[in-house]
Amino acid sequence: MNFKKVVVLILLLNVLNTYSQNWLYKSGQDAFDGDYRYCYVFGKGEFPYNKPRLNINVFNDNHMDFYISSSGYYPTENDIKVMLNFSNEPNVKYTSDFISLSKDNETIFLYSFKNELDSIFNRQKIIKKLKKGSSLNVRIITDFGDKNLTFSLANSSKAISFIYSDKYSNYIKDKEKKQKIMDREKKIVSDSIDNIFEQRKIESENKQKLLIEVLNKAGVVELEINKAIDILKYHLKNKSLNIYEIRAINLYINNFGILGFKMYNSKEELIDEISVQLPETYRNFREKK
């Protein structure tokens, strides 16, 4: 290989590396997804997942997906915590409040985050932050260790503005307006029944103590009891249920070491059912078999 060819190869590699750090965007249409717009950027990760990808997709101007792909395989979403740090906010960390996994367990969908003050930031607010600063640092925390990723925010503003069509922007504004109205109505209702919640508070606390005892007797290891209760509470919150509404809980651990809750009301009717994967409890369960 002569000197000229070496120089050309080095220049080509530099062009490819620069290209991979820029945000790319595109729109299209197909029979299954309808109209779509998407943008993404490749980042820097850890071997063997050296090229993680940060993605934003909008379908039919009314549905968004915000996710990280190509960063690894994740056995269960219950053990994943995602942290974000923007270059223009060096002292602020945003921690995932709600995530989910794809069916192949290789894509992490992001929904909302909290900062150190427990203020909630939905994905729309986080995406707006992507348009500022020069880079985004991401840490994915699991029971098997941490992964550190870095994404460039160069050209991000142009790419994100592209997928926010006028129709989608109006859809988001209308949705936020309706949410504010709902929040005001909820506050009025909440204020009017505050005394009822106060009366039920003691009952709720007693039920939580009883639930801890039941989980302990069922074989859930101590360090995962609070985690199981937090997952249960989060699930109930999404279903607009409160723990004091539950009159009976049947708890089981199946042959795969998965913890299950069956919840009943005062009429002995099944309200809901949830399963929780707890690695330490599973390991303990298998050792005793």
N, C-alpha and C positions, 0 to 999 in steps of 0.2 A: 504493500500500500504506500503510494507516494505522499508527499507532504500536502499536496493540493486536495487529495481525497480525504485525508485526515481532517483538514480544516472544514471541508464541506460536511463531513459526518458530525463534527462537534457543533457546527452551526445548526444542523438539522435537529440534533438532540435538544439544543437550547430552545428552538422554536416549538418543538413538541412539548417540552416541559412548561413553557410559558402558556401554551394553548390549554394545557390540562388544568391550569390554575384559574382560567377565566370562566365566568359564568356563561353558559350556553342556554339558548331558549328557542322554542319552536311551537307552532300551532298546527292543528290538523283535524281530521274528522274520519271516523270509521263507523261501521254498522253496529258495533257493540258498545263503544264508549261515547258515541256522538261527537260533539265538538269538544276539543281539548286544547289546553295550553299548558306548557310545562317549562320549567327552567331547572338547571342543576349545575353543580360545580364538583369537580374531583378535588379531594384533599390529600393530606399526608397522614398515613396511619402507621401501624406497627406490623412488622412481619408476622404472618404472610399476607396480611390485609393492608397492603401498602397504599391502595388507592380507594379509600372510602368515598362515598358520594352523598352529598346533601341535595335533596330533591323537593320541589314544590310543584304539585300538579293541580290544575283546576279543570273540572269536567262540567260541560253544559252550563257554565256560569252560575252553578249553585252547589258545587261540591268540591272540597279541597282535601288533598293529602299532603302532609308535611312529614318527611321521613329521612332516615339515614339508612343507606344500603351499603353492601360490600364491606362491612366492618367486622364480620365474624358470624358465628353460629351461637344462638342463645337458647338454652334448654327450656327456660320458662320466663315469662314476663314479670313474675312476682319478685324475682331477684335482681331486676335491672333498675338502676338509677342513672339518669343522664344529667350531667351538669354542663352549663354553658357559661362562657366568659368572653365578653366582647372586648376588642382591643381599645375601644374608646371608653370603656367602663372597667378599667383594670382591677378595681377593688370590689366589684359586684359579681356575685355568682348566682345563677338561676338553676334551681334543682327541679327535676321533673316531678310534677304533681300527678300526671296521668299519662301512661304510654300503653301501647299494645304491640304485639308481634304479628308478622305475616305468618301464613300457614307453614312456610318452609323454615320459620324461626331465624331468618337471616336479615329481616328488615324491621327496624324499630320506627313505629309511627308515633309522632309527637303531638300532644294535644294542649297541655298547659304546664306552667312552671310557677315556682314560688321563689322569691328572693329571701334574704336573711330575715326580713321583717314579716315574712309570711304573707306578703302581698301577692295576689294571684295575677299571672300574666297569661292570657290565652294565646293561641298560636298566631293570631292576627297581630297582637302587640309584639311578639317575638320576631315575626317576619319583618315588621317595620324597622326593628333594630338591625336587621341584616343589611339594610340599605345605608347604614352608617358604619364608620370605623373601617379598618383595613383588613382585619382578620377575626375569625371566630375560633376559640379553643373549645373542644368538647372532651369531656371525660365520661366514659361509659363504665360504671361500677357494677360488678357482679360478684357472686360468691367465689368465683374462680380467679378474680383479679381485676385490675383496672386497665382500660385502654385509653390512650390519649390521641386525639385526632385534631388536626388543624385545617381550617378551610379559609381560603382567600375570599375577601369580600369585594375585590376589584371587579367593577362592572356589574355588581349585584343590583344596584339601584335600577339600572336600565332593564335588566332581565326581569326583575320582580314587577316593575311597572308594566312590562309587556304582558304578563299573565293576568294582571288586574285590569281586565277590560272594563269599559264604562258600565256594562250590564252587570258584571260581577261586583264591581265597586258599589253600585246602587243596591244590589242584593244584600251586601254586607251591612251597609248603612241602615237599610230597612230592618234587618235582623237585629242589629244593635239597638235600634229605636224600640222595637217590640220588647226586647229583653229589659230595657230600662223601665218600661211600663209595667212589665211583669214583676220586676224587682220592687217597684214602689208598692204594687198591690200586695206583694208578699209581706212587705214591712208593715203595712196597715193591719193585715191579718195577724202577723206575728205580735205586734204591739197589743192587740186586743186580747190575746190569749196568753200573755206572758205569765200571769198568775197560775194558769193551768200547768204550764211547763215547769214552774217552780215546784208545784205540788208533786209533779211526776219525777223531778230530778232525783230525789232520794230513792225512789223506786228503781230508776234507771241505774244508779250507782250500785244498788244491791244486786241487780241482775248481772252487772258486769263482774262483781266479785264472785257470784255464783258461776258465771261462765268460765272464769279463770280456774275455779276448782274443778269444773267438769272437764276442761281441756287438759288439766294436769292429770286427772284420773284416767283420761282416755289415752295417755301416753305421749302427748305433745311435749316436746322438750321445753324447758323453762325459757330459753333464749328466743324461742319462736312463738310463745304464747301471745305476747303483745302484738307481734306481727300478724298473727291469725285474727286477732280482735280488730286491728286496724283495717285489715282487708275486708272483714265483715262489715264494719261501720261504713267504709267507703262504698261498698256495694249497696248497703241499705240507703245511704244518702242519694246515690244515683237513682234508686227506685222510689225516692221520696218517702221512705219508711224510717221510723225511729226505733231504737232498741227496746223502748218501753212498750211498743205495740206488739212485741212478740211475747206470747204467753207460754210457749214451749219450744224447745230446741232439741231435735234428735241429732246426735253427732256420731259419725262413723269414720273409720279409716279402712280403705279398701286394700286389696292385695298388692296394689302398687304404691301403698303408703300415702295416698292422697286423702286429705282430710275433707270431710263433707259436712255441711250444715243443712238440716231441713228445719224450716221455721214455720210455726203454726200460730194462729190467732186464738182468741178465747173460745171460738166455736169449733176448735180443733180442725180448722181448715188450713191446708198447706198454703202459706203466703209466698214462699220462695225457697229456692235451693241454690247453694253455692259450693263449689269445690276449690280447695286451696292446696297448692303444692308447697311442702315444707321440707327442704333437703335434709336437715338434721333429724327431723322426726322420721322421715323415710329411712334414713340410714340406721337409726335406732330400731325402727320397726323390723327391718330386714335382719339385723343382728340377733334379734330375739326369736325370730322364726326358726 
